[in-house]
Every structure is written in structure tokens, then in C-alpha cells.
Amino acid sequence: MHMSNSTFDSVVVGLGSMGSMALWRLAGRGAHVIGVEQFGIGHDFSAAGGESRQFRDCLQEPEFRGLLRSSRTLLKELERESGRRMLWETGGVTFGAPDDPLVRTIVQRADEEGVEIVVRPAGEASRDHPMLCFAPDDVVISERASGIVRPEAAIVGAVEAARTKGAGVITGRRVRELREDDDVVLVSLDDGSVIRARTAVVTAGPWAFELMPGLASGATVERVLLTWYPIVDETPFLPTVFPTWTKLLPDGVRAFGVPTFDNASVKVATIESFGVTAPDQLDRTPRIEEWTRTNYAAQNFLRGVGTHPVRTSVHMEGFTPDGQPLIGKAPSSDRIFVACGFSGKGFKMTTSVGELLAQLALDGGSDLDTAAWSPSRFAVPRVG
């Protein structure tokens, strides 16, 4: 695709979790669109990667109900278009004591939202989930709609589908500058080339804060650790029989796990960060003390697994001060739209965010109320 004489309808900066979906939805609307990715498609240098992500509805994060309402439908549409399987509907289990805050919250929200769940005592639930260790007084909540998304397959599939619809893709090039000039956005790449587009969608993950200084005061880029524990027998941990699970640790940190996909290990992780970093200075070497909590979870909540991880991976994620993402029009801009800072909550709604970004970039708005995620809420005022 020649850029020298082209003015694109939109340019997508960053083709990871959100950008790949935005490119797919823009191309599906017939837009003349191009995407830029500084690494390769499906890389694991940022928040995506790590083999699997939990897919669940709005019970744990009701603020995303609008986005989650369409995410499953769009993901299945992408599966059909790309020919890649991305979603495993394994069901999900959350367990804890009757007064556990997460247990209480899910039960209350399920009633409010009309979401189907099954609540059982530990003894009864153990018959269906023999590899999970429940305390005698635990309450076990089963959510049939939960499952697992394969992030690498989803990202690659979305970019492939976008290409099929005519989207241009540039890899191995970093965006150096975004600048509005009259009725276009000029996107300068590190090889000296410039892309002209009527709108720009910035989905550069942690790099968005560097590309757009002042975007979010107080936002941080933090290390995230994933761990895998060896299993004696893969059969009871296969996605066809083993659910994704969630449990609060005694100190309130949320632990979760998913089925095996390599037939040799299961992933156990915690929703926490391990230090602030800069995007180009990520320390990808895990330290033993960083998997203390996952060791506890593996040893206390699972049967048939080893006591120490056999595989780890370190990623990074952008976190905002209030834990809510930045989605919408960039501060002081009419043509640049942003989606970043998902604070560890994003992959289950990537397809819906992609659709939302396509609507914003092409139509200038959306029926979905995005005020709570406005990028302007933490913007640093410009001086002069």
C-alpha cells in the first residue's frame, strides 16, 4: 500500500490487544485504514501474551457491562472470519467463605443483573471439580458463561481478517510523533515516512503514555508476572473438563487459574503488579520472591500440581489512578482517539473496544456512554 499520496480514513498506532481489533472493525466498515506495529503481530512485549486470559461477564466488573454485552458475539464473528479458534467456554468457578467479599459481590450482582449462576456448598461442588481444593465451609459459584481467550490467536486473527478486508499493515516501525495539521493527523515513523489520516487511533499500550506526554497524570507502567505449575496428569486439567477459577487470598489479592494448553502445566497467577517500569526498560527476569503468592495458591487450591513453577513470563500493563481505562477522544484533540491503561482488565472486552474505537474514529461518537473512561480526566493541562 503506497502512503506518499494517500490520506487514510484512519491510522491505528499499535496492533496489540485493542489495536488489532480496532483495525479489524475499521476495515469491516470499508474504511481506508492502515495500522502500525513496532514489533511483530502477536508479540508478547506488552500486556498481551501469556497463552490465555479469563473471559467472563460483568459480575466482577459491572462498569464494563456495556462493552461485555457484545464482546462474545464479536469474538465468535472473528473466529468465523479468521478460521482460528480463540474462545474456550470452560465455565468459571469462584469460591470462598460465605462472608468472602468477592463471593458476596458476585452473588449480589448476579441477582441485580439477572445473570445465571449456580451456588453450591463445597462438598457438592467437589464432585464436579475434583482438582480444586475447597475448604469445608466454602461457597462455590459456577458461571457457565465464563471461559478462556487465547490472546495471541485473537490478535493474529484480527490482523489477518483486517488485511483480507483491505487494511494496510506496517510492522517493525515505531511511531515517533503524532501531530494534527488542519483536517488530518500526521503520523511520523522512525524511518522518516509520514502517514496522513483523517483520524488516528492510539492503542500503543504502555507506550501511549510516552507517545502522548501529559495523557494521564499519575498513570504507571507496571510489571505483571505469570506462572505455570507442572501437572502429574493432564487429563483432569483439559479445557473440556477443568474450569477457569478465581479465589481471594488471605491478604485480599485475587488469584486465578486456567486449564492446561500445553498438557504439561497449568497457569496460576495473581492480579497484582511487581514494580513500576518504563516500556523500554522492562525487566523480564522473574525473582523467586515474586511467586510467593502463586505458590500458596497452587499448593492450597489445586490437587495434582507441583509446588514451584516450571515456567514464568513477565509482561507489563498500564495502570491509571482509578483503575479504569482511558477510552475516547484524546485531550485537546478532535481527531485522535485513545484506548489504553486498562489496568489488567482489558482482554475480555477487546472486540467490543475495537468496535467502539471504529465508531469513534468514523462516526465521531457512539451510543455507549464512555464518560467514565474519558482520557481527559487525568490529563495534564498544557502550558502556554
C-alpha positions in Angstrom: 0.0 0.0 0.0 1.5 3.3 -1.1 1.4 6.1 1.5 3.0 9.0 -0.3 -0.2 10.2 -2.0 -2.7 8.6 0.3 -4.9 10.1 3.0 -6.3 7.3 5.1 -9.6 7.4 6.8 -7.8 6.3 10.0 -4.4 5.0 11.2 -4.1 2.7 14.1 -1.0 3.0 16.2 -0.2 -0.2 18.0 -1.7 -3.5 16.8 -1.8 -5.5 20.1 -4.9 -6.3 22.2 -7.0 -3.3 21.3 -5.4 -2.0 18.1 -5.7 -5.3 16.3 -9.5 -5.3 17.0 -9.8 -1.6 16.0 -8.1 -2.3 12.7 -10.4 -5.3 12.1 -13.6 -3.3 12.8 -12.5 -0.3 10.8 -11.7 -2.4 7.8 -15.0 -4.2 8.2 -16.7 -0.8 7.8 -15.0 -0.4 4.5 -12.6 2.3 5.8 -9.3 3.1 4.1 -7.2 2.2 7.1 -3.6 1.3 8.0 -2.1 0.0 11.2 1.5 0.4 12.6 3.1 -2.0 15.0 6.6 -1.5 16.3 7.2 -5.2 16.8 5.6 -8.3 15.2 1.9 -9.2 15.2 1.1 -11.1 18.3 4.2 -10.2 20.2 4.4 -10.6 24.0 6.4 -7.5 24.9 3.4 -5.7 26.4 0.1 -6.7 28.1 -0.9 -9.4 25.6 0.7 -12.8 25.6 0.9 -15.5 28.2 -1.2 -18.1 26.4 -4.6 -17.4 28.0 -6.8 -14.8 29.5 -10.0 -15.2 31.5 -13.2 -14.4 29.7 -16.2 -13.6 32.0 -19.2 -11.3 32.1 -19.8 -8.3 34.2 -20.2 -9.8 37.7 -16.7 -8.9 38.9 -16.5 -5.6 36.9 -20.1 -4.3 36.4 -18.8 -1.0 35.0 -18.0 -2.8 31.8 -21.4 -4.4 31.2 -22.0 -2.3 28.1 -18.8 -3.5 26.5 -19.1 -7.1 27.6 -22.6 -7.4 26.3 -21.3 -7.6 22.7 -17.8 -9.0 23.2 -18.7 -12.6 23.0 -20.7 -12.2 19.8 -17.9 -10.2 18.1 -15.3 -12.7 19.2 -17.3 -15.6 17.6 -17.6 -13.5 14.5 -13.9 -13.0 14.4 -13.4 -16.8 14.9 -15.6 -17.4 11.8 -13.8 -14.8 9.7 -10.3 -15.9 10.6 -10.8 -19.6 10.9 -9.0 -19.5 14.2 -10.3 -20.8 17.5 -9.9 -18.1 20.2 -12.6 -18.8 22.9 -12.9 -21.9 25.1 -16.1 -21.8 27.0 -14.9 -23.8 30.0 -17.2 -22.3 32.6 -15.8 -20.5 35.6 -15.7 -21.1 39.4 -15.3 -18.6 42.2 -15.0 -19.9 45.7 -14.5 -18.7 49.3 -16.1 -18.4 52.7 -19.7 -17.1 52.8 -18.5 -13.7 54.0 -15.7 -13.5 51.4 -16.1 -10.1 49.7 -15.7 -11.5 46.2 -18.3 -14.2 46.8 -20.8 -11.8 48.3 -20.3 -9.3 45.4 -20.8 -11.9 42.7 -24.0 -13.3 44.3 -25.4 -9.8 44.7 -24.5 -8.6 41.2 -25.8 -11.8 39.6 -29.2 -11.1 41.2 -29.2 -7.5 40.1 -28.1 -8.2 36.5 -30.1 -11.4 36.0 -27.0 -13.4 35.3 -27.4 -17.2 35.7 -25.1 -18.6 38.3 -25.1 -21.8 40.4 -24.2 -21.5 44.1 -23.4 -24.7 45.9 -21.6 -25.9 49.1 -18.1 -27.2 48.8 -19.0 -30.9 49.3 -21.4 -30.9 46.4 -19.2 -28.8 44.1 -16.2 -31.1 44.8 -17.8 -33.9 42.8 -17.7 -31.8 39.6 -14.3 -30.1 40.3 -12.1 -32.8 41.9 -8.8 -30.9 41.1 -9.9 -27.8 43.1 -9.4 -27.8 46.9 -12.4 -26.2 48.7 -12.5 -25.5 52.4 -15.4 -27.3 54.1 -17.3 -24.1 54.6 -16.6 -22.6 51.2 -19.4 -21.4 48.9 -18.7 -22.3 45.3 -20.2 -20.2 42.5 -20.3 -21.6 39.0 -20.7 -19.3 35.9 -21.4 -21.2 32.7 -20.7 -18.1 30.6 -17.0 -17.9 31.7 -14.1 -19.2 29.7 -10.7 -18.6 28.2 -9.5 -16.4 25.4 -6.2 -17.2 23.6 -4.7 -13.7 23.2 -2.1 -14.4 20.5 -4.6 -16.2 18.3 -7.1 -13.4 18.7 -4.6 -10.7 17.8 -3.1 -12.5 14.8 -6.6 -13.5 13.6 -7.9 -9.9 13.8 -5.0 -8.5 11.8 -5.3 -11.3 9.2 -9.0 -10.6 8.9 -8.4 -6.8 8.6 -5.8 -7.5 5.8 -8.4 -9.6 4.0 -10.7 -6.6 4.0 -8.0 -4.3 2.6 -6.3 -2.9 5.6 -2.6 -1.9 5.3 -0.2 -3.1 8.0 3.3 -1.9 8.8 5.4 -3.8 11.3 8.9 -3.2 12.7 8.4 0.6 12.7 7.9 2.9 15.7 5.8 6.0 15.7 7.8 9.0 16.7 5.2 11.7 16.6 1.5 12.4 16.2 0.5 15.9 15.0 -2.7 17.4 13.9 -2.5 19.6 10.8 -5.7 21.2 9.7 -8.0 18.4 8.7 -5.6 15.5 9.1 -3.4 13.7 11.6 0.3 13.3 10.6 2.0 10.2 12.0 5.8 10.2 11.7 7.6 6.9 11.7 11.2 6.2 12.7 12.2 5.6 9.1 11.3 9.2 8.2 8.0 8.3 6.5 4.7 10.1 7.3 1.2 8.7 7.3 -1.7 11.1 6.7 -5.1 10.2 8.0 -8.3 11.9 8.9 -8.3 10.3 12.4 -5.8 8.3 14.5 -6.5 5.6 17.0 -3.7 5.2 19.6 -3.7 1.7 21.1 0.0 1.6 22.0 -0.4 0.1 25.4 2.3 1.4 27.9 4.0 3.3 25.1 0.9 5.5 24.7 2.0 7.5 27.8 5.3 8.2 26.1 3.9 9.0 22.7 1.4 11.4 24.2 3.1 13.1 27.2 0.6 14.5 29.6 -2.1 12.0 28.6 -2.6 10.7 32.2 -1.1 12.2 35.3 -0.4 9.5 37.8 -0.6 6.6 35.3 2.1 4.0 35.8 3.5 1.1 33.8 3.9 -1.9 35.9 5.4 -5.4 35.7 3.0 -8.4 35.6 4.1 -12.0 36.3 2.5 -15.2 35.1 3.5 -18.6 36.3 2.8 -22.2 35.2 3.0 -25.2 37.6 3.7 -28.8 36.5 0.9 -31.3 36.5 1.1 -35.1 37.0 -1.7 -35.9 34.6 -3.1 -33.5 32.0 -6.5 -35.3 31.7 -8.4 -33.6 34.6 -6.9 -30.2 33.6 -8.0 -30.2 30.0 -10.3 -27.3 28.9 -13.1 -29.7 28.3 -13.3 -30.6 32.0 -11.4 -28.0 34.1 -12.8 -24.5 34.6 -11.2 -21.2 35.0 -11.2 -20.3 38.7 -10.8 -17.3 40.9 -10.2 -17.0 44.7 -9.2 -14.2 47.1 -6.0 -14.9 49.0 -5.9 -14.2 52.8 -4.4 -10.8 52.1 -7.1 -9.8 49.6 -5.1 -10.3 46.4 -7.0 -12.1 43.7 -5.6 -15.4 42.4 -6.8 -17.2 39.4 -6.0 -20.2 37.2 -6.9 -21.7 33.9 -6.9 -25.2 32.2 -3.8 -26.6 30.6 -3.0 -25.8 27.0 0.4 -27.5 26.8 -0.7 -30.7 28.5 2.2 -30.3 30.9 1.3 -27.4 33.2 -1.4 -25.1 34.4 -1.2 -21.4 34.8 -1.7 -19.8 38.2 -1.4 -16.1 38.6 -2.4 -13.2 40.8 -3.8 -9.8 39.9 -1.1 -7.6 41.2 1.9 -5.7 39.9 5.6 -6.2 40.6 7.1 -2.7 40.4 6.9 0.3 38.2 8.9 0.2 34.9 9.4 2.1 31.7 8.2 0.4 28.5 11.7 0.1 27.0 13.3 -0.9 30.3 11.0 -3.9 31.3 12.9 -6.4 33.5 11.7 -9.7 32.1 13.6 -11.8 34.7 11.3 -13.0 37.5 12.6 -13.2 41.1 11.8 -16.1 43.4 10.0 -13.9 46.0 7.6 -12.7 43.2 5.9 -16.0 43.0 5.2 -16.5 46.8 1.5 -15.9 46.4 1.1 -18.2 43.3 3.0 -20.9 45.2 0.5 -20.5 48.0 -2.4 -20.7 45.6 -1.1 -23.7 43.7 -0.4 -25.6 47.0 -3.7 -24.7 48.7 -6.3 -24.6 45.9 -5.2 -27.3 43.5 -4.6 -31.0 43.5 -2.0 -32.8 41.3 0.3 -29.9 40.7 3.9 -29.2 41.6 5.0 -26.9 44.4 7.1 -24.5 42.3 6.6 -23.0 38.8 8.3 -24.7 35.8 7.6 -21.7 33.5 7.2 -17.9 34.0 6.7 -14.9 31.8 6.9 -11.2 32.6 4.7 -8.7 30.9 3.7 -5.1 31.6 0.4 -3.2 31.8 -0.6 0.5 32.0 -2.4 1.4 35.2 -4.5 4.5 35.8 -5.0 6.1 39.2 -8.6 4.9 39.5 -8.1 1.5 37.8 -10.4 2.4 34.9 -9.2 2.6 31.3 -8.7 5.6 29.1 -11.1 5.3 26.1 -12.2 8.2 23.9 -11.1 11.4 22.4 -7.5 12.4 23.4 -7.3 15.6 25.4 -7.2 18.8 23.3 -7.8 16.8 20.1 -10.6 16.4 17.6 -9.1 13.6 15.5 -7.1 11.4 17.9 -8.7 8.7 19.9 -7.1 6.7 22.6 -7.6 3.3 24.3 -5.0 2.4 26.9 -4.5 2.0 30.7 -6.8 -1.0 31.1 -5.2 -1.8 34.5 -5.2 -5.6 34.0 -8.9 -5.8 33.0 -8.9 -5.5 29.2 -8.7 -8.7 27.2 -12.2 -10.0 27.7 -13.6 -6.9 26.0 -11.0 -6.3 23.2 -13.5 -7.0 20.4 -16.0 -4.5 21.9 -13.4 -1.9 22.4 -12.3 -2.3 18.8 -15.9 -1.7 17.6 -16.2 1.3 19.9 -13.0 2.8 18.5 -14.2 2.2 15.0 -17.4 4.1 15.8 -15.5 7.0 17.4 -13.0 7.3 14.5 -15.5 7.1 11.7 -18.7 8.5 13.2 -17.3 10.8 15.9 -19.3 9.1 18.7 -21.0 6.1 20.0 -24.3 5.1 21.7 -22.3 3.7 24.6 -21.7 6.1 27.5 -17.9 6.4 27.8 -17.8 9.4 30.1 -16.3 7.4 33.0 -13.3 6.4 30.8 -12.7 9.9 29.4 -8.9 10.3 28.7 -9.3 14.0 29.8 -10.0 13.1 33.4 -6.2 12.7 34.2 -4.8 15.0 31.5 -2.0 17.4 32.4 -3.1 20.9 31.4 -1.0 22.4 28.6 1.0 25.5 29.5 1.0 28.4 27.1 
